[in-house]
Amino acid sequence: MEQQNNPPKKTISNDERLELAAQLDKDLDAFISSLEKKRYTEGWPEDRWEEEMAKHPFFMKKSPEPGEELSPLMEGLQQLKYDPLENTEQELADTYKEDGKFYMQHRKFRMAVLSYTEALRYKVGDAGYKAVLYNNRSAANFMLKNYRSSLQDAQKALELKPDYDKARWRAAQCASAMDRFELCAEICDTILQSDPSNGLAIELRKTCAARKVALERDARKVARLEREKEVGLQRTRDELRKRSVKFEEHDALIDERKLRPRLAPLEDFMVTCDNDGVLHWPVVFCYPEFHTTDFQQQLPEDTTMYAVLEQLFEQPLECDRERVYRAENVAVYYENRILGRAYSVDANKTIQQIVAEKTFLVFQGTLTFYILVRGSSHEQSFVSQTRIPLNVEF
């Protein structure tokens, strides 16, 4: 067989080997740099990794809020925690009881109420255990100011555990908050029977007694004022009927609301009759020239119109630059809205005499008068109107 001669291998020196390695590194760097650079899009976003980590059961610092999306691992743990097939009723009650404690510590009282309510759904035979649940729910309701529910839970806890001091004290607090003074005193007395030196119970009982006296006094005062108001209203109605005062609203003497002024400055000043039989009227004085008004909240009917004008113009009107609005210079009118006519007022007459005129009608429990400078163009324009719109306001 013929022997094949292979060419001898070339020996590489150390320098050549180092040079070759350097070239290979350079070529690899160039290849990597030539690749298209893409942003990593899988997994957690870079700017939210802490948020995502906080959702992991091992790293979370607070429990998930109701309705918040759970991670698959947390959802599985939740199912194990609350699964009735994996837990006894006592274990489930314990779980919800612990949830309630957690929510109480974090001042989430509504969630605490729901947790204790869930715990109470399960049949646990220990009356003392259920008493604690009722007492805890009472505490949560008390913080929410649901005093009626808190009292009911405290009383239920006492039925299950008659010597439950915490529940008894909260029941006393609820009774006080609801102004059930007799019940509060009764509960405080029970507390003091076993603990005569209980300062909180002594102080609460004393405070309730004082508040009861104050409320009863205030109630008597309100009742007296209501009686006086009713007597005064009836006296006013009697005087209005006796004087045959005429109203635009036919049922004004029956419906108190029709006697009450609707203008804001007068709405708290309904016509009244004093002990001497004198009516005091709310009155509006309109100045058509300036489209402005004055008010008298309780004008005695025995006052003459001239005296009223002197009082009105004791200080000149701001809009009366010529200072012509004086008692002796002005004319006063009232309007009959049904007839659409204006009637002149004799300034020497009293308010009672003016209201008694056949054409005078009271509207919305208020007397309305129009004041203009006598002989002025504004007076002529006002008087010449054959019909004044019912919704005219000055």
C-alpha positions as CSV (number, residue, x, y, z in Angstrom):
1,M,0.0,0.0,0.0
2,E,1.3,3.4,-1.0
3,Q,2.0,5.7,2.0
4,Q,0.4,9.2,1.7
5,N,2.7,12.1,2.8
6,N,0.9,14.7,4.9
7,P,2.3,18.2,5.0
8,P,3.9,19.1,8.3
9,K,1.8,21.3,10.7
10,K,2.8,24.9,11.1
11,T,4.0,25.8,14.5
12,I,2.3,29.0,15.9
13,S,4.4,31.1,18.2
14,N,3.0,32.7,21.4
15,D,2.9,36.1,19.9
16,E,0.9,34.8,16.9
17,R,-1.5,33.0,19.2
18,L,-2.2,36.2,21.2
19,E,-2.6,38.2,18.0
20,L,-5.2,35.6,16.7
21,A,-7.1,35.6,20.0
22,A,-7.3,39.4,20.0
23,Q,-8.6,39.3,16.4
24,L,-11.3,36.8,17.3
25,D,-12.4,39.0,20.3
26,K,-12.6,42.0,18.0
27,D,-14.7,40.1,15.4
28,L,-17.1,38.9,18.1
29,D,-17.6,42.4,19.4
30,A,-18.3,43.6,15.9
31,F,-20.8,40.8,15.4
32,I,-22.7,41.6,18.6
33,S,-22.7,45.3,17.8
34,S,-24.2,44.6,14.4
35,L,-27.2,42.8,15.9
36,E,-30.5,44.8,16.1
37,K,-31.0,46.0,19.6
38,K,-34.5,45.3,21.0
39,R,-36.1,46.3,24.3
40,Y,-37.0,43.5,26.7
41,T,-40.7,43.4,26.7
42,E,-41.4,40.2,28.7
43,G,-41.9,40.1,32.5
44,W,-42.2,43.1,34.7
45,P,-41.7,46.7,33.4
46,E,-38.5,48.2,34.6
47,D,-40.2,51.2,36.3
48,R,-42.7,49.0,38.1
49,W,-40.7,46.1,39.5
50,E,-41.2,47.2,43.1
51,E,-44.9,47.5,42.6
52,E,-45.1,44.0,41.1
53,M,-42.9,42.6,43.8
54,A,-45.2,44.0,46.4
55,K,-48.0,41.9,45.0
56,H,-46.1,38.7,45.8
57,P,-47.4,37.1,49.0
58,F,-43.8,36.8,50.4
59,F,-43.0,40.5,49.9
60,M,-46.4,42.3,50.3
61,K,-46.6,44.8,53.1
62,K,-50.4,45.1,53.2
63,S,-53.3,42.8,52.4
64,P,-55.1,43.4,49.1
65,E,-58.0,45.8,49.0
66,P,-61.5,44.5,48.2
67,G,-61.9,44.1,44.4
68,E,-58.2,44.4,43.8
69,E,-56.7,42.0,41.2
70,L,-54.8,39.2,42.9
71,S,-51.7,37.5,41.7
72,P,-52.2,33.8,40.9
73,L,-50.2,32.7,44.0
74,M,-52.2,35.1,46.3
75,E,-55.5,33.9,44.7
76,G,-54.5,30.3,45.5
77,L,-53.6,31.1,49.0
78,Q,-56.8,33.0,49.5
79,Q,-58.8,30.1,48.3
80,L,-57.0,27.8,50.7
81,K,-57.6,30.2,53.5
82,Y,-61.3,30.6,53.0
83,D,-62.2,27.3,51.3
84,P,-64.9,25.6,53.4
85,L,-63.7,22.2,52.1
86,E,-60.2,22.8,53.4
87,N,-61.1,24.4,56.8
88,T,-63.4,23.6,59.6
89,E,-66.1,26.1,60.7
90,Q,-64.0,27.0,63.7
91,E,-61.0,27.6,61.5
92,L,-63.0,29.8,59.2
93,A,-64.4,31.7,62.1
94,D,-60.8,32.2,63.4
95,T,-59.7,33.4,60.0
96,Y,-62.4,36.1,59.8
97,K,-61.8,37.0,63.4
98,E,-58.2,37.7,62.6
99,D,-59.2,39.7,59.6
100,G,-61.4,41.8,61.8
101,K,-58.5,42.4,64.2
102,F,-56.3,43.4,61.3
103,Y,-58.8,45.9,60.0
104,M,-59.4,47.3,63.4
105,Q,-55.7,47.9,63.9
106,H,-55.6,49.8,60.5
107,R,-58.8,51.7,61.3
108,K,-60.8,50.1,58.5
109,F,-63.9,49.8,60.6
110,R,-66.4,48.9,57.9
111,M,-64.2,46.0,56.8
112,A,-63.9,45.0,60.4
113,V,-67.7,44.9,60.8
114,L,-67.9,42.7,57.6
115,S,-65.2,40.3,58.9
116,Y,-66.8,39.8,62.3
117,T,-70.2,39.4,60.7
118,E,-68.7,36.6,58.5
119,A,-67.1,35.0,61.6
120,L,-70.5,34.9,63.3
121,R,-72.0,33.0,60.4
122,Y,-70.2,29.8,61.5
123,K,-71.5,27.5,64.2
124,V,-69.0,27.5,67.0
125,G,-70.2,26.0,70.2
126,D,-68.3,28.2,72.7
127,A,-70.6,31.0,73.9
128,G,-67.6,33.0,75.2
129,Y,-66.0,32.9,71.7
130,K,-69.2,34.3,70.1
131,A,-69.4,36.9,72.8
132,V,-66.0,38.2,71.8
133,L,-67.1,38.4,68.2
134,Y,-70.2,40.4,69.1
135,N,-68.1,42.7,71.4
136,N,-65.5,43.2,68.7
137,R,-68.2,44.1,66.1
138,S,-69.8,46.4,68.7
139,A,-66.4,48.2,68.9
140,A,-66.2,48.6,65.1
141,N,-69.7,49.9,64.9
142,F,-69.1,52.3,67.8
143,M,-66.1,53.8,65.9
144,L,-68.4,54.3,62.9
145,K,-71.0,56.0,65.2
146,N,-73.5,53.3,64.5
147,Y,-74.6,53.4,68.1
148,R,-77.8,51.5,67.7
149,S,-76.0,48.5,66.1
150,S,-73.1,48.8,68.6
151,L,-75.6,48.7,71.5
152,Q,-77.4,45.6,70.1
153,D,-74.1,43.8,69.7
154,A,-72.9,44.7,73.2
155,Q,-76.2,43.5,74.7
156,K,-75.9,40.2,72.7
157,A,-72.4,39.8,74.0
158,L,-73.7,40.3,77.6
159,E,-76.4,37.6,77.0
160,L,-73.7,35.1,76.0
161,K,-71.3,36.3,78.7
162,P,-73.0,38.1,81.6
163,D,-69.7,39.1,83.3
164,Y,-68.3,40.7,80.2
165,D,-67.2,44.1,81.5
166,K,-66.0,45.5,78.2
167,A,-69.3,44.9,76.5
168,R,-71.2,46.4,79.5
169,W,-69.1,49.6,79.4
170,R,-69.6,50.0,75.7
171,A,-73.3,49.4,76.1
172,A,-73.4,52.3,78.6
173,Q,-71.4,54.5,76.2
174,C,-73.9,53.7,73.3
175,A,-76.9,54.5,75.5
176,S,-75.4,57.8,76.4
177,A,-74.6,58.6,72.8
178,M,-78.3,57.8,71.9
179,D,-79.6,60.0,74.8
180,R,-81.1,56.9,76.4
181,F,-80.4,58.2,79.8
182,E,-82.4,55.8,81.9
183,L,-80.7,52.8,80.2
184,C,-77.3,54.4,80.6
185,A,-78.0,55.0,84.3
186,E,-79.2,51.4,84.7
187,I,-76.0,50.0,83.1
188,C,-73.7,52.3,85.1
189,D,-75.5,51.2,88.3
190,T,-74.8,47.6,87.4
191,I,-71.1,48.4,86.8
192,L,-70.9,50.2,90.2
193,Q,-72.5,47.3,92.0
194,S,-69.4,45.2,91.3
195,D,-66.9,48.1,91.2
196,P,-68.1,51.0,93.3
197,S,-65.0,53.0,92.7
198,N,-65.2,52.9,88.9
199,G,-64.6,56.5,88.1
200,L,-65.6,56.3,84.4
201,A,-69.0,54.9,85.3
202,I,-69.5,57.5,88.0
203,E,-68.7,60.3,85.7
204,L,-70.8,59.0,82.8
205,R,-73.8,58.6,85.1
206,K,-73.4,62.1,86.4
207,T,-73.0,63.5,82.9
208,C,-76.1,61.7,81.7
209,A,-78.2,63.0,84.6
210,A,-77.1,66.6,83.8
211,R,-77.8,66.2,80.1
212,K,-81.2,64.7,80.8
213,V,-82.2,67.7,82.9
214,A,-80.9,70.1,80.2
215,L,-82.7,68.4,77.4
216,E,-85.9,68.2,79.4
217,R,-85.6,71.9,80.1
218,D,-84.9,72.7,76.5
219,A,-87.9,70.6,75.4
220,R,-90.2,72.5,77.8
221,K,-88.8,75.8,76.4
222,V,-89.4,74.7,72.8
223,A,-92.9,73.6,73.7
224,R,-93.7,76.9,75.4
225,L,-92.4,78.9,72.4
226,E,-94.5,76.8,70.1
227,R,-97.6,77.4,72.2
228,E,-96.8,81.2,72.3
229,K,-96.3,81.2,68.6
230,E,-99.6,79.5,68.0
231,V,-101.4,81.8,70.3
232,G,-99.8,84.8,68.7
233,L,-100.7,83.6,65.2
234,Q,-104.3,83.1,66.2
235,R,-104.4,86.6,67.7
236,T,-103.0,88.0,64.5
237,R,-105.5,86.1,62.4
238,D,-108.3,87.3,64.6
239,E,-107.2,91.0,64.2
240,L,-106.9,90.6,60.4
241,R,-110.4,89.2,60.2
242,K,-111.8,91.9,62.5
243,R,-110.3,94.6,60.3
244,S,-111.4,92.9,57.1
245,V,-107.9,93.1,55.6
246,K,-108.0,91.9,52.0
247,F,-105.5,89.6,50.5
248,E,-104.7,88.6,46.9
249,E,-104.5,85.0,48.1
250,H,-108.0,84.0,49.2
251,D,-106.7,81.4,51.7
252,A,-104.0,83.6,53.3
253,L,-105.7,83.5,56.7
254,I,-105.9,79.7,56.6
255,D,-102.5,78.9,55.1
256,E,-99.7,80.4,57.2
257,R,-97.3,80.1,54.3
258,K,-99.4,82.7,52.4
259,L,-98.8,85.2,55.2
260,R,-95.0,84.8,55.1
261,P,-93.0,87.4,53.0
262,R,-90.9,85.9,50.2
263,L,-88.4,88.7,49.9
264,A,-85.2,87.7,51.7
265,P,-84.9,90.8,54.0
266,L,-88.4,90.2,55.2
267,E,-88.9,86.4,55.2
268,D,-88.5,86.1,58.9
269,F,-90.9,88.9,59.8
270,M,-94.5,87.9,59.2
271,V,-97.2,90.3,60.2
272,T,-97.8,90.0,63.9
273,C,-100.2,91.4,66.5
274,D,-98.7,92.6,69.8
275,N,-100.4,92.4,73.2
276,D,-102.0,95.8,72.7
277,G,-103.8,94.6,69.5
278,V,-101.5,96.6,67.2
279,L,-100.4,94.9,63.9
280,H,-96.8,95.2,62.8
281,W,-96.3,94.8,59.1
282,P,-93.3,93.9,56.8
283,V,-93.2,96.7,54.2
284,V,-91.4,97.3,50.9
285,F,-90.8,100.9,49.7
286,C,-90.0,101.0,46.0
287,Y,-88.3,103.9,44.1
288,P,-89.2,103.4,40.4
289,E,-86.9,106.2,39.4
290,F,-83.8,104.4,40.7
291,H,-85.0,100.8,40.6
292,T,-84.2,100.3,44.2
293,T,-86.0,99.5,47.4
294,D,-86.1,100.1,51.2
295,F,-87.5,97.7,53.8
296,Q,-89.3,98.0,57.1
297,Q,-89.4,94.7,58.9
298,Q,-92.0,95.5,61.6
299,L,-93.8,98.7,60.9
300,P,-96.5,99.5,63.5
301,E,-99.9,100.1,61.8
302,D,-100.6,103.2,64.0
303,T,-97.7,105.1,62.3
304,T,-98.7,107.7,59.8
305,M,-97.2,107.5,56.3
306,Y,-95.7,111.0,56.7
307,A,-93.8,109.9,59.8
308,V,-92.5,106.9,57.9
309,L,-91.3,109.2,55.1
310,E,-89.5,111.4,57.5
311,Q,-87.7,108.4,58.9
312,L,-86.9,107.1,55.5
313,F,-85.3,110.4,54.4
314,E,-83.6,111.3,57.6
315,Q,-80.5,110.3,55.8
316,P,-80.6,111.2,52.0
317,L,-80.8,108.4,49.5
318,E,-77.4,107.6,48.0
319,C,-78.9,107.7,44.5
320,D,-80.7,111.0,45.1
321,R,-77.9,113.4,44.0
322,E,-80.3,116.4,43.8
323,R,-81.6,115.7,47.3
324,V,-85.2,116.1,46.2
325,Y,-86.5,113.0,48.0
326,R,-87.9,114.5,51.2
327,A,-91.2,113.8,53.1
328,E,-92.8,117.1,51.8
329,N,-91.7,116.5,48.2
330,V,-92.8,113.0,47.4
331,A,-96.0,111.2,46.5
332,V,-96.8,107.7,47.6
333,Y,-98.8,105.1,45.7
334,Y,-99.9,101.5,46.2
335,E,-100.8,99.1,43.4
336,N,-103.9,97.0,43.0
337,R,-102.5,94.2,40.9
338,I,-105.9,92.8,40.2
339,L,-107.2,96.0,38.6
340,G,-103.8,97.0,37.3
341,R,-104.0,100.5,38.7
342,A,-102.0,102.7,41.0
343,Y,-103.7,104.6,43.9
344,S,-102.4,107.7,45.6
345,V,-101.8,107.5,49.4
346,D,-102.8,110.3,51.8
347,A,-99.6,110.7,53.8
348,N,-101.5,111.9,56.8
349,K,-103.3,108.5,57.1
350,T,-101.9,105.7,59.3
351,I,-100.8,102.4,57.9
352,Q,-104.0,100.9,59.3
353,Q,-106.2,103.4,57.5
354,I,-104.4,102.9,54.2
355,V,-104.7,99.0,54.4
356,A,-108.4,99.4,55.2
357,E,-109.1,101.1,51.9
358,K,-111.3,99.1,49.6
359,T,-108.7,98.9,46.8
360,F,-105.8,97.9,48.9
361,L,-104.7,94.3,48.6
362,V,-102.0,92.6,50.6
363,F,-99.7,90.4,48.5
364,Q,-97.5,87.6,50.1
365,G,-98.1,89.0,53.5
366,T,-96.3,92.2,52.6
367,L,-97.3,95.9,52.2
368,T,-95.8,97.5,49.1
369,F,-95.6,101.3,48.4
370,Y,-94.1,103.3,45.5
371,I,-92.4,106.6,46.2
372,L,-91.8,109.3,43.5
373,V,-91.0,113.0,43.5
374,R,-94.3,114.8,43.2
375,G,-94.8,116.4,39.8
376,S,-91.8,114.7,38.2
377,S,-91.8,113.0,34.9
378,H,-91.3,109.7,36.7
379,E,-94.5,110.2,38.6
380,Q,-96.4,111.0,35.5
381,S,-95.1,107.9,33.7
382,F,-95.9,105.7,36.7
383,V,-99.5,107.1,37.0
384,S,-100.3,107.0,33.3
385,Q,-99.8,103.3,33.1
386,T,-103.1,101.7,32.5
387,R,-102.0,98.2,33.5
388,I,-98.9,97.3,35.5
389,P,-97.5,93.8,34.8
390,L,-97.9,91.3,37.6
391,N,-94.2,90.5,37.7
392,V,-92.9,94.0,37.9
393,E,-90.1,94.2,40.5
394,F,-88.0,97.1,41.6
